[in-house]
Amino acid sequence: MDGETVERDTTDVVEAAGHFRIYLGAAAGVGKTFAMLSEGHRRMKRGTDVVVAFVECHGRPSTEELIDGLEVIPRQVIEYRGSPFEEMDLDAVLARRPTVGLVDELAHTNVPGSRNRKRYEDVLELLDAGINVMTAVNVQHLETLNDAVARSASTVIRETVPDSLLKRADEVVNVDVTVDELRDRLRQGKIYAPEKIEQSLANFFRKGNLNMLRELALRTTAEQVSTAASEYRRNQGLEQAPVPEKVMVCLSARPGTERLLRVGARIAGRLATNWYAVYVEPPDQDNRHGDPEAFQRMEEYVKLARDLGAKTVMLKSKRVADALIAFAQQENISHVVFGQSARSRFDILLRGSVLNRFLSEVRDVTVQVVPVSKAKR
């Protein structure tokens, strides 16, 4: 780990990169796929070359009707553990080279044997090839919201996409319906099969959870619009860009640290600013051999931080607090995220803590302390 983010190199493809539109919704059934297919028909009628690269109907007649009349790229069939699975045929879409490709379920995990592990990686290849892409995803699949949704919905969202995809998007369209209308659609069998309706109404589709998801979807879209507008004003010289606020997340190899990263990414998103994931190692430490489990966790945290849009920074110092203080002062950090200490109060009183030292030395900084529970493996 060298502590520096390796950015996706788009130097040679920026001019040819495809236009990227994301239809974002609070939950299944709000109409994301319907809106995407409807737009595909509108563009086709205007003479645009549109294909359905992958759309899953889930037995919904209205979706099936909308696919009718659009060119559909045949799916690739992959054998896995003796069973056939259908995935988007990335090579076929690239060979066909349409002007616009419609790709549903952005957070989908491809079956082993596919070229890419995640469908969003397939989408990035299409965009880099100059193909415009319209896609759909639910807000609970955004990586930074994983913890919040899991707590509210009492469920685990296993398929996620990095929030950096929203920054990559040229447009984010929020597809919104009221909570009562969405629950009515569920009762009418327009979302899930009849045997799943009552269970869904009592769990994920209960009113409180849907209100929370709807608010998250609206806020996420608003943040993206605000960021895009701010960048446009700066690029056009319409106003002097203010001094941006900066966010720093203090990393450690403790289990559960990924929660700090998600909190930091959400703060940075609300502030429309860049952020840092910072960790400090003693100059002579070798985690790879001394503590391989901690080394592996830190590798995962650094990768997650980069996926969430952070710049990762490794500092070498025997004094963790001194290194973090110096970095925060040097970079004019305005918001800092710490994990709650796992040490006893007596030990903290006896030996001091990094957090207390930081608070005593750094002024005019907002500090958020996040409880860190041991991660389930």
Summary of the structure (lengths in Angstrom):
residues: 377
radius of gyration: 22.9
end to end distance: 22.8
largest distance: 73.8
contacts: 1130
relative contact order: 0.12
helix: 44%
strand: 19%
